[in-house]
């Protein structure tokens, strides 16, 4: 497992935690941020791209 895959898995865990935290506090912004972080983590793991590269690519859409 390379660094991008490991970071991707960590971002998924972090995103999941933010979603759960957002549900507990009824904070929609935290929940949405968690979903986005989880998605970035999955993309990182599958593509091997950095989080910043993926964010740049998404912003171009």
SVG drawing of the C-alpha trace seen along z (x, -y; Angstrom):
<svg xmlns="http://www.w3.org/2000/svg" viewBox="-30 -25 34 27">
<polyline fill="none" stroke="black" stroke-width="0.4" points="0.0,0.0 1.5,-3.4 1.2,-6.7 -1.7,-7.9 -3.7,-4.8 -3.0,-5.0 -4.0,-8.7 -7.1,-7.9 -8.2,-5.3 -7.5,-7.9 -9.6,-10.5 -12.4,-8.0 -12.3,-7.4 -12.1,-11.1 -15.1,-11.7 -17.1,-9.0 -16.3,-10.5 -17.5,-14.0 -20.7,-12.5 -21.4,-10.8 -20.5,-13.9 -22.7,-16.0 -25.6,-13.6 -25.2,-13.8 -25.1,-17.6 -27.6,-18.1 -24.8,-20.1 -25.5,-19.7 -22.2,-21.5 -20.1,-19.0 -22.1,-16.1 -21.7,-17.4 -18.0,-18.0 -17.6,-14.5 -19.3,-13.0 -17.0,-15.1 -13.9,-14.0 -15.0,-10.3 -15.5,-10.7 -12.0,-12.2 -10.5,-9.4 -12.1,-6.8 -10.9,-8.6 -7.4,-8.9 -7.3,-5.2 -8.4,-4.2 -6.5,-6.7 -3.4,-7.3 -3.8,-11.0 -3.2,-13.5 -6.1,-15.2 -5.1,-18.5 -5.0,-17.2 -8.4,-15.7 -9.8,-19.0 -8.3,-20.9 -9.9,-18.5 -13.3,-18.7 -13.2,-22.5 -12.6,-22.6 -15.9,-20.8"/>
</svg>
